[in-house]
Amino acid sequence: MNIEFDLIEDKIEFFDAGDLRSLEKKIAAQIDINKAILLSVHSVSHQMHVNENGQTYFTAVVHFKRKK
């Protein structure tokens, strides 16, 4: 029986929240999880949208890469 492990090289995750603080908490929690599989943050892109009722909506894309 052969067991072979392939390391994840890249991982892109999407996040959303109604406020910036919640978005930051979600991203921070996922960063801790991805550290366990040897991934670190490569880049972050974020946007804010205001709907017709004046409510804000925050989104982010985080690109994780394998630590070298």
ROGU-869726 format. One record per residue (C-alpha): x, y, z; residue in one letter. Coordinates in steps of 0.02 Angstrom, whole numbers, padded with zeros to 5 digits, always signed. Each point is the difference from the previous one (the first is absolute). Layout:
# residues N
XYZA
...
# end
This chain:
# residues 68
+00000+00000+00000M
+00074+00166-00055N
-00051+00161+00085I
+00044+00158-00092E
-00028+00178+00059F
-00014+00150-00114D
+00018+00171+00079L
-00123+00135-00046I
+00095+00135-00095E
-00136+00132-00020D
-00170+00029+00078K
-00121+00143-00032I
-00140+00034+00123E
-00147+00121-00005F
-00074+00087+00151F
-00150+00113+00029D
-00075+00093+00147A
-00116+00142+00046G
+00136+00097+00089D
+00187+00017-00012L
+00037-00068+00174R
-00092-00163-00037S
+00092-00017-00165L
+00167+00022+00087E
-00045-00133+00129K
-00048-00125-00135K
+00162+00029-00094I
+00106-00010+00158A
-00081-00165+00049A
+00035-00074-00171Q
+00180+00060+00003I
+00027-00100+00160D
-00078-00155-00079I
+00106+00015-00157N
+00160+00019+00101K
-00025-00180+00053A
+00014-00056-00181I
+00151+00114-00031L
-00090+00135-00098L
+00029+00186+00025S
-00088+00153-00070V
+00066+00051-00170H
-00126+00138-00040S
-00166+00074+00056V
-00127+00092-00105S
-00156+00078+00077H
-00151+00101-00051Q
-00144+00091+00083M
-00173+00016-00073H
-00141+00113+00058V
-00174-00057-00052N
-00149+00112-00037E
-00051-00003+00185N
+00170+00066+00055G
+00057-00166+00075Q
+00183-00043-00025T
+00062-00169-00057Y
+00184-00050+00006F
+00086-00136-00101T
+00179-00061-00009A
+00103-00122-00102V
+00153-00072+00086V
+00134-00093-00098H
+00100-00122+00106F
+00164-00075-00060K
+00111-00137+00068R
+00142+00062+00110K
+00170-00034-00077K
# end
